[in-house]
Amino acid sequence: MADTTFPDWHGTTIIGVRKGGKVVIAGDGQVSVGQTVMKGTARKVRRLSPSGNDVICGFAGSTADAFTLLERLEKKLEATPGQLARASVDLAKDWRTDKYLQKLEAMLIVSDGKDLFVITGAGDVLEPEFDVTAIGSGGNYALAAGRALMDQDLDAEEIARRAMGIAADICVYTNGNLTVETISND
């Protein structure tokens, strides 16, 4: 009998680093289906500007699902300007309880320059304990590298770039084509 399941989608490593009054979210550009690289230049880090308040976010998982979540997050931010924590919790609640949203397969890292959160479909809004967080196929590699680099004399962007480089060297579902967004804690 032939396998009729859709092939596993892999590819995406996103890291968030908070240091020196700045937050950087960086993501690679690789999207793979099984063992095939389908695209190497995907853009998985975005800047949202609801109500004039900048928020940066990166996503791992299904692109269409992530865009649906980003649209919902933007609406939550418009309803609660300047309150990323509240908007994130409201999104996580909806994601956990809404029958349509429950089927979405993605994770988000979001920041307004002050707060840094990972939002999951399990209803979690997690703030990293060590000012570094990562998601996706190479997320654990990037996280370990980022945490190891935090005590070095490097800024947030350099830590994110070096950690992503290490993840790309280890994870076959991660490449070095980075999209990087920075936001300051004003």
C-alpha positions as a printed Julia matrix, in Angstrom:
186×3 Matrix{Float64}:
   0.0    0.0    0.0
   1.36   3.45  -0.96
   2.03   6.07   1.66
  -0.59   8.77   1.11
   0.5   11.14   3.85
   1.89  14.51   2.9
   5.69  14.63   3.21
   7.14  16.2    6.34
   7.84  19.9    5.97
  11.06  20.94   7.65
  13.13  24.0    7.65
  13.14  27.09   9.7
  15.25  28.18  12.54
  14.26  31.34  14.36
  16.18  32.9   17.25
  15.32  35.8   19.52
  18.04  37.54  21.53
  17.61  40.35  24.07
  20.75  42.19  25.15
  21.87  45.77  25.72
  18.44  47.34  25.34
  17.79  45.67  21.98
  15.98  42.6   20.79
  16.93  40.84  17.57
  14.88  38.16  15.86
  16.68  36.3   13.08
  15.47  33.5   10.84
  16.96  31.42   8.1
  15.45  31.09   4.65
  15.23  27.34   4.07
  12.02  25.43   3.43
  12.39  21.7    2.85
   9.98  18.96   1.88
  11.44  15.65   2.97
  15.05  15.7    1.8
  14.48  18.36  -0.87
  15.17  22.05  -0.39
  12.13  23.73  -1.94
  13.25  27.3   -1.28
  16.34  28.81   0.27
  15.27  32.44   0.54
  11.98  32.41   2.45
  11.37  35.4    4.73
  10.14  34.17   8.12
  10.83  37.27  10.18
   8.5   40.25   9.91
   7.81  43.65  11.41
   4.26  44.51  12.41
   3.22  48.09  13.15
  -0.29  47.99  14.62
  -1.39  51.37  15.96
   2.12  52.72  15.34
   3.72  50.37  17.88
   6.42  48.24  16.26
   6.54  44.52  17.0
   8.94  42.08  15.39
   8.09  38.42  14.98
   9.49  35.24  13.55
   7.62  32.05  12.79
   8.29  28.36  12.34
   5.86  25.87  10.89
   3.29  26.21   8.17
   3.56  29.58   6.44
  -0.17  29.95   5.83
  -0.87  29.02   9.45
   1.76  31.48  10.69
   0.31  34.3    8.57
  -3.13  33.57  10.0
  -1.68  33.83  13.51
   0.23  37.02  12.68
  -2.97  38.62  11.37
  -4.75  37.64  14.59
  -1.87  38.97  16.68
  -1.97  42.26  14.8
  -5.7   42.59  15.55
  -5.06  41.84  19.23
  -2.33  44.5   19.29
  -4.65  47.03  17.67
  -7.22  46.32  20.39
  -4.59  46.63  23.17
  -1.93  49.09  21.9
   1.44  48.81  23.59
   0.44  45.65  25.5
   2.29  42.81  23.82
   1.91  40.48  26.82
  -1.86  40.89  26.89
  -2.19  40.53  23.11
   0.0   37.4   23.19
  -2.02  35.78  25.98
  -5.28  36.63  24.17
  -3.91  35.06  20.97
  -2.77  31.94  22.84
  -6.21  31.6   24.47
  -7.94  31.86  21.1
  -5.45  29.47  19.52
  -6.06  26.91  22.26
  -9.86  27.13  22.32
 -10.97  28.0   18.77
 -11.67  24.84  16.71
 -10.31  26.44  13.51
  -7.16  27.84  15.13
  -6.43  24.57  17.0
  -5.5   22.98  13.68
  -2.82  25.59  12.92
   0.74  24.29  13.03
   3.19  27.07  13.76
   5.07  28.77  16.58
   5.91  32.44  16.99
   8.64  34.49  18.63
   7.48  38.08  19.19
   8.98  41.21  20.73
   8.21  44.88  21.16
  11.78  45.64  22.28
  10.88  45.24  25.94
   9.17  41.84  26.14
  10.26  38.7   24.28
   7.83  35.78  24.03
   7.35  32.4   22.38
   3.69  31.73  21.59
   2.56  28.14  20.97
  -0.63  26.4   19.97
  -0.67  24.63  23.32
  -1.69  27.92  24.9
   1.79  28.86  26.06
   3.22  32.36  26.2
   6.78  31.79  27.34
   9.37  34.41  28.25
  12.92  33.07  27.95
  14.8   32.69  31.18
  18.19  33.67  29.76
  17.16  36.33  27.18
  17.6   33.87  24.3
  14.92  31.71  22.73
  14.68  29.7   19.52
  12.15  27.61  17.61
  12.06  25.43  14.53
  14.08  22.56  13.12
  17.42  23.96  14.24
  16.03  25.8   17.23
  17.83  23.76  19.88
  21.19  24.25  18.14
  20.65  28.01  17.83
  19.44  28.22  21.43
  22.48  26.4   22.79
  24.86  28.53  20.72
  23.06  31.75  21.66
  23.15  30.96  25.35
  26.86  30.14  25.15
  27.54  33.49  23.43
  25.53  35.68  25.82
  28.46  36.36  28.18
  30.75  37.39  25.31
  31.38  41.03  24.37
  28.87  40.81  21.5
  25.67  42.71  20.82
  22.3   41.01  20.31
  22.57  40.98  16.53
  26.03  39.45  16.48
  24.93  36.76  18.95
  21.88  35.97  16.78
  23.95  35.83  13.58
  26.67  33.62  15.09
  24.13  31.3   16.71
  22.26  30.96  13.42
  25.56  30.21  11.66
  26.27  27.42  14.12
  22.75  26.02  13.7
  23.14  26.13   9.9
  26.4   24.17  10.18
  24.67  21.43  12.21
  21.04  21.26  11.03
  20.42  20.19   7.43
  17.05  22.01   7.55
  18.69  25.39   8.28
  20.65  27.62   5.91
  22.66  30.82   6.18
  20.26  33.11   4.27
  19.16  35.26   7.2
  16.44  37.79   7.71
  17.2   39.93  10.76
  14.96  42.48  12.47
  16.04  44.61  15.43
  13.93  46.62  17.83
  15.09  48.84  20.69
  13.67  49.18  24.17
  12.75  52.86  23.93
